[in-house]
Amino acid sequence: MKHDSTKNAAYTVDCEDYVHVVEFNPFESGDSRNLIAYGGSNYVVVGMCTFQEEEADIEGIQYKTLRTFHHGVRVDSIAWSPETRLDSLPPVIKFCTSAADMKIRLFTSDLQDKNEYKVLEGHSDFINDVVFHPKEGHEIASVSDDHTCRIWNLEGKQTAHFLLHSPGMSVCWHPEETFKLMVAEKNGTIRFYDLMAQQAILSLESEQTPLMSAHWCLKNTFKVGAVAGNDWIIWDITRSSYPQETRPVHMDRAHLFRWSAISENLFATTGYPGKMTSQFQIHHLGHSQPVLTGSVTVGSGLSWHRTLPLCAVGGDHKLLFWVTEV
């Protein structure tokens, strides 16, 4: 396999800067085209893309930038709100970011004159992940190196606060389990919190550290996946708090784990950006080897398309897209 990342990827989109993070909108927005947001050193770009797998008359990818939002500081994570709508008049674009200045910014735009953002302050260290309530979008959860998970309303007030035992790396809010929150810590512990009682109800152990990323499977709420050390790790929470399956995948530490939005057996992982390239892999639980391996120049970020077996990764002045079979 050639290690030229642009040949490796099925499609690429040129960007004006190095891309730190990329996120497809995981929610139905009332338009067949896919919203995608990516962040660089001081801005967030919201764009729209359609792939030839979706529409026969498109060759490859059709991409259009809708708006660039000035951010002023490096973007570390992006989360879409389910309130984002393209079929309303005017349209509503709503997302939040976490940034290198330890603040969360909540952006709202109608893609015309209204472009607002609100700053949510309270974390005392880097924020590693943010997520909206997946149904109403009326709250945001965040996890940080300050050993806390916090829940905020859209006015910026904290409505809940959980103390962790180590840095919080990932936070997930499942659309079918909205009264629970999944929080993954760097020390290898993943906890589920009951948001009504505001207490932990279940924990999983990776038996490996450092845990860098974890994800709650969209298609099966009993499945959780993560990367820790060099390995990917899968749990079935109905069976055990210990992993059901682990496999070493990335030589120099694994970085991100994301379940596909369309299959409970398909997921992707990335390795840490090495001196030149980082490795990107798509895995299928029925196969012992990765079903696809790619290489990205200083790759960063990882996101699955809402309805296709297609993955986006950010790179050096590029968005890269890989396609696989289910």
Backbone bond lengths (Angstrom), bond angles and torsions (degrees), N, CA, C in turn:
res aa  C-N    CA-C-N  psi(-1)  N-CA   C-N-CA  omega(-1)  CA-C   N-CA-C  phi
1 M - - - 1.452 - - 1.526 109.65 -
2 K 1.294 117.64 132.47 1.465 121.06 179.81 1.525 109.56 -71.68
3 H 1.324 114.77 141.33 1.466 118.11 179.47 1.520 112.08 -99.93
4 D 1.290 117.06 31.18 1.459 121.36 170.91 1.523 106.87 -92.43
5 S 1.323 115.70 110.75 1.465 119.88 -167.78 1.526 112.84 -58.25
6 T 1.332 117.78 -35.77 1.463 118.04 -176.68 1.526 110.63 -72.01
7 K 1.324 117.57 -31.60 1.472 119.21 174.91 1.526 110.27 -72.29
8 N 1.306 113.75 -32.52 1.446 119.75 -178.91 1.518 112.59 -65.51
9 A 1.332 114.76 -42.43 1.460 119.31 -175.70 1.524 109.49 -77.76
10 A 1.335 116.16 147.88 1.466 120.29 177.77 1.526 110.30 -69.38
11 Y 1.337 116.08 -39.99 1.459 121.29 -178.14 1.520 109.29 -139.10
12 T 1.338 116.36 151.44 1.466 119.86 172.48 1.527 109.31 -136.22
13 V 1.328 115.11 152.87 1.466 122.43 173.15 1.523 106.55 -127.37
14 D 1.309 117.61 129.99 1.461 120.91 179.15 1.531 110.39 -77.33
15 C 1.334 115.67 140.32 1.458 122.27 -179.98 1.527 108.77 -124.99
16 E 1.329 115.63 162.82 1.464 118.74 -176.25 1.515 113.37 -82.40
17 D 1.326 117.72 -8.34 1.463 119.93 -174.58 1.521 108.31 -150.37
18 Y 1.311 114.86 173.12 1.457 121.41 171.36 1.534 108.51 -64.37
19 V 1.315 117.77 133.51 1.474 121.63 -176.86 1.533 109.87 -95.83
20 H 1.327 116.17 118.55 1.475 120.69 -179.95 1.523 112.38 -85.02
21 V 1.325 115.84 -33.76 1.462 119.34 -172.24 1.528 108.63 -152.25
22 V 1.340 116.23 145.15 1.464 120.83 179.42 1.527 108.50 -140.50
23 E 1.323 116.97 138.84 1.471 121.06 179.64 1.529 110.82 -142.80
24 F 1.346 116.06 120.77 1.466 120.25 164.54 1.522 108.32 -69.65
25 N 1.334 116.95 144.39 1.466 119.25 171.25 1.526 107.98 -67.11
26 P 1.351 118.30 119.36 1.471 119.89 -177.94 1.523 113.89 -81.72
27 F 1.346 116.62 -4.12 1.465 120.77 -174.24 1.528 111.38 -105.89
28 E 1.305 115.12 154.89 1.461 122.21 173.47 1.526 108.13 -66.69
29 S 1.338 117.07 125.18 1.468 118.69 -176.32 1.530 112.33 -113.04
30 G 1.356 117.30 5.55 1.457 119.79 178.24 1.518 113.32 84.75
31 D 1.339 116.67 13.85 1.468 121.13 179.48 1.519 106.66 -143.42
32 S 1.327 116.75 140.65 1.470 119.07 -175.96 1.524 111.93 -70.29
33 R 1.327 116.61 -21.77 1.459 119.05 179.75 1.533 110.24 -75.86
34 N 1.313 116.10 156.42 1.464 120.23 -174.17 1.508 110.95 -100.05
35 L 1.328 115.14 127.83 1.458 119.28 172.77 1.521 109.25 -80.16
36 I 1.317 115.86 139.38 1.452 121.13 176.89 1.521 107.42 -138.44
37 A 1.332 116.50 141.12 1.459 120.48 176.73 1.515 108.14 -125.02
38 Y 1.321 115.92 140.71 1.462 117.98 173.73 1.519 109.44 -138.82
39 G 1.337 115.14 152.17 1.455 120.76 -174.84 1.509 111.50 -125.07
40 G 1.316 114.90 144.06 1.457 122.05 178.18 1.516 111.13 -120.33
41 S 1.331 115.48 -144.58 1.458 120.09 -175.30 1.523 112.97 -75.75
42 N 1.325 118.14 -28.02 1.476 118.02 178.80 1.521 114.10 -153.25
43 Y 1.321 117.01 24.57 1.467 118.07 178.71 1.532 109.20 -153.08
44 V 1.347 115.36 163.70 1.470 122.04 169.35 1.524 107.03 -124.00
45 V 1.308 116.59 132.96 1.462 121.45 176.48 1.521 108.55 -108.85
46 V 1.332 116.90 130.11 1.467 121.47 172.48 1.526 107.12 -107.98
47 G 1.330 115.56 125.94 1.452 120.71 -178.91 1.511 111.41 -133.82
48 M 1.323 113.87 179.17 1.454 120.66 -177.69 1.519 107.58 -132.43
49 C 1.324 117.21 134.28 1.464 117.65 179.69 1.523 111.32 -138.74
50 T 1.321 114.32 148.57 1.459 122.62 174.98 1.519 106.78 -131.35
51 F 1.333 116.24 141.64 1.470 121.20 -176.05 1.526 110.26 -114.12
52 Q 1.322 115.40 156.97 1.470 119.31 -178.31 1.532 111.54 -64.14
53 E 1.334 116.92 -21.65 1.475 119.97 175.48 1.527 111.62 -67.10
54 E 1.334 116.70 -19.34 1.472 120.85 -179.38 1.521 112.48 -98.69
55 E 1.343 115.87 -37.55 1.465 119.98 -176.83 1.523 109.92 -132.85
56 A 1.311 114.71 122.11 1.469 121.00 -172.59 1.523 113.39 -61.95
57 D 1.343 117.31 -30.24 1.468 118.23 -175.02 1.531 113.37 -85.24
58 I 1.345 116.39 5.57 1.466 119.64 176.84 1.520 109.11 -100.86
59 E 1.332 115.37 134.64 1.448 119.10 175.37 1.517 108.60 -97.17
60 G 1.321 115.72 114.24 1.468 119.17 179.87 1.508 111.86 74.36
61 I 1.337 114.64 -110.17 1.466 120.18 -176.97 1.521 109.59 -130.89
62 Q 1.325 115.04 142.87 1.457 121.00 171.53 1.523 106.17 -114.55
63 Y 1.334 115.97 119.52 1.466 119.92 -176.02 1.527 110.28 -127.09
64 K 1.335 115.21 141.81 1.472 120.26 177.88 1.530 108.71 -144.06
65 T 1.329 116.53 129.68 1.469 120.48 175.02 1.524 108.95 -78.12
66 L 1.337 116.23 129.32 1.470 120.97 178.33 1.526 111.29 -90.83
67 R 1.331 116.16 -43.82 1.468 119.55 179.57 1.517 110.32 -162.87
68 T 1.318 114.99 146.55 1.471 121.86 172.90 1.522 107.77 -108.98
69 F 1.329 115.94 127.30 1.464 121.89 -179.47 1.525 108.95 -105.68
70 H 1.322 116.22 123.63 1.462 119.51 176.55 1.521 108.66 -68.56
71 H 1.324 116.59 135.60 1.459 121.10 -173.73 1.522 110.86 -121.59
72 G 1.339 116.98 -31.47 1.461 121.34 172.76 1.517 116.28 78.79
73 V 1.331 116.67 -7.07 1.459 120.70 -176.61 1.531 106.63 -156.85
74 R 1.319 118.34 158.40 1.463 121.31 -175.29 1.539 111.87 -60.29
75 V 1.320 115.04 135.55 1.467 121.09 179.38 1.533 108.56 -88.32
76 D 1.338 117.56 123.48 1.472 121.32 -178.13 1.517 113.02 -100.67
77 S 1.323 117.68 -30.53 1.472 119.97 175.26 1.522 109.04 -155.64
78 I 1.332 114.63 158.22 1.474 122.15 179.74 1.523 108.01 -134.66
79 A 1.327 117.04 137.72 1.468 121.02 172.74 1.520 109.20 -131.71
80 W 1.335 115.68 135.92 1.470 121.88 177.35 1.526 110.52 -87.13
81 S 1.325 115.02 145.70 1.462 120.32 172.97 1.524 109.93 -92.79
82 P 1.354 117.25 141.79 1.472 119.73 175.32 1.528 112.54 -67.45
83 E 1.341 117.11 -9.43 1.466 120.41 177.39 1.529 112.12 -78.56
84 T 1.328 117.49 -7.87 1.467 120.67 177.36 1.524 109.51 -63.38
85 R 1.341 115.81 125.75 1.471 120.51 179.35 1.524 109.82 -137.19
86 L 1.331 115.59 134.21 1.463 119.96 173.95 1.529 111.27 -100.80
87 D 1.341 116.65 -12.39 1.473 119.55 -177.43 1.530 112.49 -97.04
88 S 1.336 116.98 5.11 1.471 118.79 176.81 1.530 108.69 -95.91
89 L 1.314 115.82 162.65 1.463 120.85 177.12 1.518 109.39 -119.49
90 P 1.314 121.04 116.53 1.468 123.56 -8.83 1.532 110.58 -72.70
91 P 1.334 116.90 167.29 1.469 118.58 176.77 1.531 111.43 -64.96
92 V 1.327 116.06 159.35 1.467 121.42 178.26 1.527 108.13 -121.78
93 I 1.322 115.84 121.16 1.462 121.30 172.41 1.519 106.21 -112.12
94 K 1.332 116.88 120.80 1.458 120.11 -176.93 1.522 109.19 -138.33
95 F 1.321 116.25 125.51 1.467 121.01 178.83 1.521 107.97 -155.54
96 C 1.327 116.21 166.25 1.459 118.58 173.56 1.518 109.35 -130.70
97 T 1.319 115.22 160.68 1.462 121.40 178.89 1.519 108.70 -129.47
98 S 1.332 115.64 156.61 1.462 119.33 161.83 1.510 106.21 -113.24
99 A 1.333 115.65 149.53 1.458 119.28 -170.52 1.518 111.23 -134.76
100 A 1.329 114.19 167.80 1.459 121.65 -176.72 1.532 112.75 -64.53
101 D 1.351 117.31 -13.51 1.474 119.02 177.93 1.533 112.11 -92.61
102 M 1.346 116.73 15.36 1.476 123.43 174.46 1.518 113.13 68.31
103 K 1.350 116.03 24.23 1.466 120.36 178.22 1.522 110.37 -119.01
104 I 1.333 114.62 153.63 1.464 121.44 172.83 1.524 106.93 -102.63
105 R 1.326 116.55 137.05 1.463 120.60 176.22 1.525 108.43 -118.77
106 L 1.315 115.61 129.40 1.460 122.65 178.82 1.527 108.17 -104.39
107 F 1.333 116.74 114.14 1.466 122.16 -176.82 1.527 110.69 -101.93
108 T 1.334 116.09 137.86 1.463 122.16 173.52 1.519 108.09 -134.12
109 S 1.335 116.33 131.30 1.465 119.94 -178.41 1.519 109.97 -144.61
110 D 1.340 115.83 148.93 1.475 119.52 170.92 1.526 109.85 -105.66
111 L 1.347 115.66 13.58 1.472 123.95 -179.67 1.533 112.00 65.24
112 Q 1.350 115.44 11.97 1.475 119.02 176.01 1.528 108.22 -127.99
113 D 1.335 116.86 -108.15 1.467 119.92 -174.50 1.521 113.27 -88.16
114 K 1.334 116.67 -26.28 1.454 118.74 -175.24 1.525 109.96 -89.52
115 N 1.321 115.15 110.96 1.459 120.68 175.58 1.516 107.04 -139.62
116 E 1.331 115.12 101.02 1.466 119.58 -174.96 1.517 109.59 -119.24
117 Y 1.326 114.75 153.52 1.459 116.59 165.53 1.511 110.78 -143.76
118 K 1.313 114.11 149.76 1.463 122.03 -178.67 1.520 107.51 -120.98
119 V 1.328 116.85 139.87 1.463 120.78 -179.64 1.529 109.63 -99.39
120 L 1.341 116.11 131.08 1.468 122.20 176.94 1.528 106.89 -109.16
121 E 1.338 115.43 115.41 1.467 120.22 -175.88 1.515 111.25 -116.27
122 G 1.331 115.99 147.11 1.463 120.58 178.15 1.521 112.37 162.72
123 H 1.332 117.35 -32.51 1.468 119.55 176.98 1.524 109.98 -69.21
124 S 1.338 115.86 145.31 1.468 120.23 -178.07 1.526 112.14 -108.97
125 D 1.337 116.89 8.97 1.467 120.61 177.73 1.528 107.74 -152.86
126 F 1.333 116.95 -178.85 1.461 120.54 -175.79 1.524 111.96 -57.61
127 I 1.341 115.58 141.06 1.467 122.47 178.99 1.520 107.34 -99.01
128 N 1.322 117.12 122.32 1.466 120.92 -172.63 1.521 114.54 -94.31
129 D 1.340 117.58 -20.93 1.460 119.00 -177.73 1.521 109.82 -160.70
130 V 1.326 115.50 147.97 1.468 121.99 175.76 1.527 108.06 -137.99
131 V 1.336 116.22 151.55 1.469 120.84 178.23 1.522 109.26 -153.69
132 F 1.332 116.66 145.27 1.465 121.94 174.80 1.526 110.24 -89.79
133 H 1.337 116.03 154.05 1.465 121.03 165.95 1.532 106.50 -54.64
134 P 1.353 118.23 123.82 1.466 119.99 -167.62 1.528 115.89 -76.71
135 K 1.328 117.85 -9.42 1.467 119.83 178.68 1.528 111.01 -102.81
136 E 1.340 116.16 -64.04 1.469 119.59 -176.78 1.523 113.15 -86.91
137 G 1.328 116.56 -27.73 1.463 119.66 -177.25 1.514 113.22 71.23
138 H 1.353 117.38 19.12 1.466 120.37 -174.38 1.524 113.14 -89.11
139 E 1.344 116.40 -4.09 1.456 120.04 178.53 1.531 109.68 -139.36
140 I 1.335 114.73 157.78 1.464 122.62 178.06 1.523 107.47 -126.32
141 A 1.336 117.12 135.84 1.465 121.11 173.24 1.523 108.47 -110.79
142 S 1.336 115.77 144.73 1.462 120.91 -179.68 1.522 110.03 -140.13
143 V 1.344 115.96 152.32 1.471 121.09 174.76 1.520 108.44 -130.84
144 S 1.341 114.77 149.88 1.456 118.88 -169.33 1.520 112.35 -143.92
145 D 1.337 114.09 163.62 1.468 121.27 171.79 1.525 111.58 -65.56
146 D 1.347 118.14 -10.10 1.469 120.26 178.49 1.536 112.47 -81.18
147 H 1.349 116.27 12.06 1.477 122.38 176.66 1.523 112.25 66.05
148 T 1.346 116.62 34.76 1.465 119.39 174.09 1.518 110.66 -134.30
149 C 1.335 114.10 154.32 1.460 123.40 163.25 1.519 105.16 -115.08
150 R 1.328 116.94 130.76 1.466 120.20 -178.43 1.530 109.81 -126.23
151 I 1.314 115.21 147.07 1.471 120.92 173.79 1.520 107.48 -117.38
152 W 1.343 114.87 134.19 1.459 122.28 -174.83 1.527 109.50 -123.81
153 N 1.328 116.59 146.88 1.463 117.82 166.44 1.530 107.67 -87.54
154 L 1.325 116.72 173.82 1.462 119.37 -173.12 1.527 113.35 -74.64
155 E 1.337 116.08 -7.72 1.476 119.48 173.06 1.523 110.59 -83.65
156 G 1.337 116.52 -9.44 1.457 119.86 178.59 1.520 113.87 98.47
157 K 1.337 116.57 6.46 1.467 120.07 178.98 1.534 109.72 -88.38
158 Q 1.331 116.19 137.74 1.476 119.47 177.81 1.517 109.51 -77.91
159 T 1.343 115.43 128.47 1.465 119.69 -179.80 1.528 112.18 -105.89
160 A 1.329 116.99 -14.83 1.468 121.01 176.08 1.517 108.72 -157.67
161 H 1.340 115.16 158.11 1.463 121.28 -172.72 1.526 107.03 -153.45
162 F 1.331 116.33 117.09 1.469 120.22 179.31 1.523 109.43 -113.65
163 L 1.329 116.49 129.39 1.467 120.35 176.85 1.520 109.33 -83.90
164 L 1.333 116.08 132.18 1.464 121.81 -179.62 1.529 109.11 -106.86
165 H 1.345 115.14 168.97 1.465 119.99 -179.97 1.522 112.70 -95.45
166 S 1.324 115.97 -7.12 1.470 121.50 -179.48 1.529 106.95 -161.29
167 P 1.344 118.60 177.17 1.469 118.80 179.71 1.529 112.79 -55.55
168 G 1.338 116.30 138.08 1.467 121.68 175.21 1.519 108.96 -83.16
169 M 1.334 117.44 124.31 1.465 121.21 -174.61 1.528 112.92 -102.66
170 S 1.339 117.09 -38.45 1.473 120.84 -177.91 1.517 109.60 -139.85
171 V 1.343 115.45 147.89 1.458 121.05 173.52 1.529 108.00 -136.29
172 C 1.341 117.12 132.89 1.468 121.87 -177.95 1.519 110.06 -129.95
173 W 1.338 113.87 139.42 1.469 121.75 177.42 1.524 105.65 -124.34
174 H 1.317 117.49 113.23 1.469 120.42 -172.94 1.527 110.41 -89.20
175 P 1.340 117.70 133.65 1.475 119.59 -178.37 1.528 114.18 -61.37
176 E 1.341 117.06 -22.04 1.472 119.03 178.45 1.530 112.71 -95.33
177 E 1.325 117.19 -5.55 1.473 121.34 -177.14 1.519 109.19 -136.48
178 T 1.336 116.24 57.05 1.466 119.15 -168.63 1.534 113.86 -70.81
179 F 1.337 117.95 -12.96 1.471 119.40 178.03 1.527 111.14 -89.36
180 K 1.346 117.32 4.56 1.469 121.43 176.86 1.520 110.16 -122.13
181 L 1.318 114.67 151.98 1.458 120.91 176.25 1.523 108.10 -129.18
182 M 1.321 117.16 134.82 1.465 121.18 176.39 1.524 109.37 -101.40
183 V 1.324 116.24 126.76 1.472 121.56 -179.44 1.525 109.22 -125.04
184 A 1.327 117.02 126.08 1.463 121.86 179.76 1.522 109.48 -108.58
185 E 1.333 114.81 132.25 1.463 120.89 -178.82 1.524 111.61 -108.03
186 K 1.312 114.94 155.27 1.464 121.62 -177.87 1.532 112.34 -63.36
187 N 1.357 116.72 -25.88 1.465 120.31 -179.01 1.531 113.29 -77.21
188 G 1.349 116.81 3.45 1.468 119.76 175.37 1.516 114.72 98.56
189 T 1.331 117.21 0.90 1.470 120.51 179.17 1.536 110.24 -98.06
190 I 1.338 115.46 134.62 1.465 121.51 172.78 1.525 106.97 -117.08
191 R 1.323 116.39 125.18 1.471 119.61 -179.27 1.519 110.86 -117.66
192 F 1.329 114.34 144.92 1.467 120.84 170.31 1.517 107.46 -104.55
193 Y 1.332 115.76 128.88 1.461 121.43 -179.77 1.524 109.68 -107.67
194 D 1.319 115.65 136.66 1.456 122.01 170.58 1.526 106.42 -83.60
195 L 1.331 116.61 116.92 1.459 119.60 -173.88 1.523 113.15 -77.26
196 M 1.328 116.88 -19.85 1.465 119.24 176.44 1.532 109.12 -74.54
197 A 1.336 116.22 -49.83 1.465 120.81 -179.20 1.530 111.71 -81.98
198 Q 1.336 116.31 -14.09 1.465 123.51 -176.68 1.530 111.83 53.98
199 Q 1.349 114.03 50.20 1.469 118.24 175.53 1.523 110.81 -149.16
200 A 1.330 115.27 159.33 1.466 120.84 -179.30 1.525 109.43 -71.87
201 I 1.345 116.47 138.35 1.465 120.36 -178.48 1.530 112.45 -119.88
202 L 1.344 117.14 -13.65 1.465 119.80 -176.22 1.516 107.62 -161.20
203 S 1.346 116.39 141.84 1.465 116.96 174.10 1.519 111.14 -135.63
204 L 1.323 115.07 150.64 1.464 123.72 177.79 1.524 107.41 -119.82
205 E 1.347 116.06 150.91 1.460 120.64 179.18 1.519 109.89 -122.24
206 S 1.329 116.72 132.68 1.473 119.62 -178.74 1.519 112.06 -85.16
207 E 1.331 117.35 -18.66 1.468 123.40 -175.49 1.529 111.99 60.10
208 Q 1.317 116.96 10.77 1.467 122.57 -179.75 1.502 107.73 -140.95
209 T 1.314 116.16 148.44 1.468 119.85 174.12 1.524 108.73 -140.67
210 P 1.311 119.66 159.69 1.463 124.73 -4.74 1.525 111.48 -81.33
211 L 1.326 116.21 137.93 1.461 120.57 172.00 1.536 106.58 -77.60
212 M 1.337 116.78 123.52 1.463 120.41 -174.79 1.522 113.63 -105.65
213 S 1.344 116.96 -23.75 1.463 119.31 -174.56 1.518 108.54 -162.87
214 A 1.339 116.87 140.64 1.463 121.23 176.03 1.524 109.00 -142.15
215 H 1.337 115.76 156.97 1.461 119.66 -175.54 1.525 109.04 -148.84
216 W 1.329 114.85 139.30 1.464 122.93 178.70 1.524 106.83 -92.04
217 C 1.312 117.00 125.85 1.466 121.89 -173.53 1.532 110.87 -66.56
218 L 1.333 115.97 124.25 1.466 121.39 -178.12 1.531 111.53 -64.98
219 K 1.342 116.38 -38.14 1.464 121.11 -173.47 1.526 114.10 -86.91
220 N 1.334 117.29 -11.24 1.463 120.28 179.55 1.526 107.69 -151.86
221 T 1.328 116.70 106.73 1.472 120.44 -173.44 1.530 112.55 -68.67
222 F 1.344 118.01 -10.22 1.465 120.45 177.29 1.527 112.56 -84.83
223 K 1.328 116.49 -7.40 1.466 119.95 -175.93 1.520 111.54 -105.39
224 V 1.326 114.00 133.39 1.467 121.03 174.80 1.521 107.13 -129.90
225 G 1.331 116.15 141.07 1.460 120.05 177.70 1.521 110.01 -128.76
226 A 1.339 115.95 156.93 1.466 120.13 179.95 1.516 109.74 -156.98
227 V 1.326 115.65 167.53 1.461 121.04 164.68 1.524 108.16 -121.37
228 A 1.339 114.88 136.00 1.470 121.70 176.70 1.519 107.33 -146.43
229 G 1.307 116.28 139.23 1.464 119.02 -174.92 1.521 108.89 59.58
230 N 1.336 116.67 -126.46 1.470 121.00 178.23 1.525 112.44 -98.78
231 D 1.339 117.78 0.29 1.460 121.58 -165.07 1.525 113.58 -108.35
232 W 1.349 114.54 153.95 1.467 117.89 159.42 1.520 108.14 -95.67
233 I 1.323 115.32 152.20 1.466 122.07 -172.67 1.525 108.25 -138.14
234 I 1.346 116.23 134.67 1.475 120.80 177.72 1.532 108.88 -123.89
235 W 1.329 115.82 135.36 1.468 121.59 173.89 1.524 110.17 -115.35
236 D 1.330 115.66 147.82 1.466 122.20 163.56 1.522 104.91 -111.64
237 I 1.335 117.11 106.57 1.464 119.50 -169.74 1.530 113.16 -69.18
238 T 1.339 116.89 -12.83 1.473 118.50 176.54 1.531 110.94 -79.55
239 R 1.330 116.68 -17.44 1.472 119.99 -174.91 1.515 114.12 -98.71
240 S 1.341 115.98 -47.48 1.458 118.54 -172.30 1.511 109.81 -162.59
241 S 1.342 114.42 157.01 1.462 118.27 173.62 1.528 110.46 -84.28
242 Y 1.346 115.80 -3.93 1.462 119.89 177.01 1.522 110.33 -102.33
243 P 1.335 117.39 156.48 1.461 120.13 -172.28 1.521 113.83 -59.26
244 Q 1.324 114.84 144.13 1.455 121.53 175.34 1.529 109.68 -84.43
245 E 1.339 115.14 -33.86 1.459 120.03 -177.50 1.529 109.21 -152.00
246 T 1.340 115.98 136.21 1.468 119.47 172.89 1.517 108.09 -136.37
247 R 1.331 115.35 152.42 1.459 119.22 178.80 1.525 109.82 -153.50
248 P 1.346 116.96 133.67 1.464 118.09 176.20 1.523 110.31 -72.02
249 V 1.330 117.12 132.72 1.465 119.54 -177.64 1.517 114.78 -128.87
250 H 1.327 117.79 -39.35 1.460 119.26 -174.37 1.527 109.50 -116.53
251 M 1.316 115.33 124.37 1.460 120.92 -174.42 1.530 112.15 -58.39
252 D 1.343 115.17 -49.95 1.470 117.75 -174.77 1.526 110.51 -105.12
253 R 1.311 116.08 59.73 1.457 124.15 177.17 1.519 113.83 72.79
254 A 1.314 113.96 132.76 1.460 120.81 176.53 1.532 108.64 -83.03
255 H 1.335 115.89 152.90 1.463 120.06 -172.27 1.526 113.18 -118.44
256 L 1.353 117.52 -53.57 1.469 121.02 -175.28 1.520 111.56 -129.76
257 F 1.336 115.96 149.38 1.472 123.44 176.09 1.521 107.89 -132.17
258 R 1.350 116.48 130.17 1.476 120.18 175.12 1.522 110.28 -141.56
259 W 1.329 115.95 126.87 1.464 121.03 170.86 1.528 108.96 -71.91
260 S 1.315 115.48 146.69 1.460 119.66 171.02 1.533 108.71 -67.96
261 A 1.324 116.03 154.34 1.473 120.97 -179.27 1.523 111.64 -83.05
262 I 1.352 117.65 -7.31 1.468 119.11 -172.75 1.520 114.64 -119.63
263 S 1.352 117.52 -6.76 1.461 118.99 -179.05 1.519 110.25 -148.02
264 E 1.336 116.34 138.55 1.459 119.74 179.10 1.530 112.19 -81.28
265 N 1.336 117.23 0.13 1.465 120.10 179.49 1.520 113.52 -111.14
266 L 1.328 116.73 -1.57 1.455 121.17 -173.84 1.528 109.38 -113.84
267 F 1.337 115.79 129.15 1.462 119.10 177.92 1.519 109.65 -150.92
268 A 1.328 115.57 165.22 1.466 120.66 -178.99 1.520 109.48 -127.64
269 T 1.340 114.94 151.29 1.464 121.07 176.01 1.525 108.96 -135.88
270 T 1.326 115.18 155.52 1.462 119.07 171.80 1.520 108.63 -128.44
271 G 1.332 114.58 153.72 1.461 120.68 173.97 1.514 109.43 -94.11
272 Y 1.323 115.65 169.08 1.468 119.36 176.07 1.508 109.76 -65.74
273 P 1.335 116.86 140.46 1.462 118.16 174.99 1.533 108.90 -57.17
274 G 1.341 116.11 120.99 1.459 120.08 178.31 1.512 109.41 -83.49
275 K 1.316 116.18 -155.64 1.467 119.06 -179.63 1.521 110.27 -63.77
276 M 1.324 116.67 -36.52 1.467 119.85 -177.25 1.521 112.74 -124.39
277 T 1.328 115.89 -47.73 1.465 118.09 -172.31 1.527 110.70 -128.27
278 S 1.307 115.34 157.48 1.456 119.65 169.79 1.514 107.60 -121.77
279 Q 1.302 114.67 150.66 1.453 120.41 -175.72 1.518 109.65 -93.49
280 F 1.318 113.89 141.72 1.466 121.30 177.59 1.522 106.54 -124.55
281 Q 1.342 117.37 133.39 1.464 119.94 -178.96 1.522 110.93 -135.83
282 I 1.336 114.90 142.65 1.467 120.97 169.30 1.521 107.09 -109.09
283 H 1.333 115.23 133.33 1.469 121.83 -176.70 1.515 109.86 -120.43
284 H 1.326 115.50 150.18 1.458 122.09 172.84 1.519 106.59 -126.05
285 L 1.332 117.59 131.32 1.466 120.22 -173.87 1.530 113.27 -62.18
286 G 1.336 116.99 -19.02 1.462 119.41 177.94 1.524 113.73 -83.37
287 H 1.347 116.92 -6.42 1.470 120.47 -175.95 1.521 110.37 -116.56
288 S 1.319 116.61 140.43 1.466 119.19 -178.93 1.528 112.05 -77.89
289 Q 1.335 116.93 -25.48 1.460 121.03 179.13 1.536 109.67 -109.12
290 P 1.346 117.04 157.19 1.475 118.79 174.82 1.532 110.27 -57.20
291 V 1.331 116.73 141.32 1.472 119.58 179.48 1.522 110.88 -81.91
292 L 1.346 117.05 -16.00 1.457 120.04 177.51 1.528 108.07 -154.04
293 T 1.313 116.50 134.47 1.465 121.36 175.14 1.520 108.50 -125.90
294 G 1.305 115.81 130.26 1.457 120.93 178.10 1.509 109.90 -127.26
295 S 1.305 115.44 168.40 1.453 120.70 179.21 1.519 107.91 -134.14
296 V 1.326 116.47 132.91 1.465 121.31 -176.26 1.522 108.80 -127.01
297 T 1.322 116.64 134.33 1.461 119.77 172.44 1.519 108.11 -66.01
298 V 1.319 115.34 122.14 1.476 122.86 -175.85 1.531 112.85 32.99
299 G 1.323 114.95 62.75 1.467 120.66 -177.71 1.516 111.92 -72.07
300 S 1.317 115.88 150.02 1.456 120.70 -179.55 1.525 109.06 -157.12
301 G 1.338 115.84 138.83 1.458 118.89 -179.58 1.522 110.80 85.02
302 L 1.333 115.79 155.32 1.465 122.09 -177.45 1.516 108.33 -162.48
303 S 1.347 116.61 127.70 1.467 119.37 -177.82 1.524 110.12 -152.92
304 W 1.333 116.35 140.19 1.473 122.40 177.49 1.530 110.45 -97.07
305 H 1.307 114.50 144.09 1.464 123.50 171.71 1.535 108.77 -63.12
306 R 1.318 116.57 149.42 1.475 121.06 -174.31 1.528 113.39 -68.43
307 T 1.355 117.42 -31.79 1.471 118.97 -174.42 1.527 113.99 -129.64
308 L 1.324 118.07 -2.22 1.468 120.88 -179.02 1.521 110.57 -118.99
309 P 1.342 117.69 156.42 1.473 119.72 173.40 1.532 109.53 -80.90
310 L 1.330 115.36 64.87 1.456 122.28 -172.26 1.527 108.98 -133.58
311 C 1.329 115.42 134.40 1.457 122.92 -174.39 1.515 111.36 -118.29
312 A 1.329 116.76 142.35 1.465 121.55 174.11 1.521 109.24 -112.90
313 V 1.334 115.33 140.07 1.466 122.64 174.69 1.526 107.08 -133.67
314 G 1.327 116.75 141.90 1.456 120.46 176.22 1.514 110.14 -86.15
315 G 1.328 116.82 148.20 1.454 120.87 179.65 1.510 111.49 -141.35
316 D 1.312 115.91 -159.67 1.452 122.49 -178.83 1.529 109.57 -79.10
317 H 1.351 116.31 100.61 1.470 122.48 -177.75 1.533 112.35 59.36
318 K 1.357 116.20 30.05 1.468 119.60 -177.33 1.514 110.93 -151.14
319 L 1.330 114.80 150.23 1.465 121.51 159.93 1.514 105.53 -104.79
320 L 1.332 116.72 135.56 1.466 120.98 -179.96 1.519 109.03 -120.34
321 F 1.331 115.96 139.57 1.466 121.63 -176.85 1.522 109.67 -125.60
322 W 1.325 116.24 131.62 1.455 121.95 175.70 1.522 109.95 -117.44
323 V 1.318 116.75 144.93 1.465 122.06 179.85 1.516 108.72 -121.05
324 T 1.337 116.39 141.38 1.461 120.39 175.46 1.526 108.77 -135.42
325 E 1.345 116.19 -178.57 1.481 120.00 173.53 1.513 108.29 -99.28
326 V 1.318 115.78 157.63 1.481 119.27 178.01 1.516 108.39 -81.49
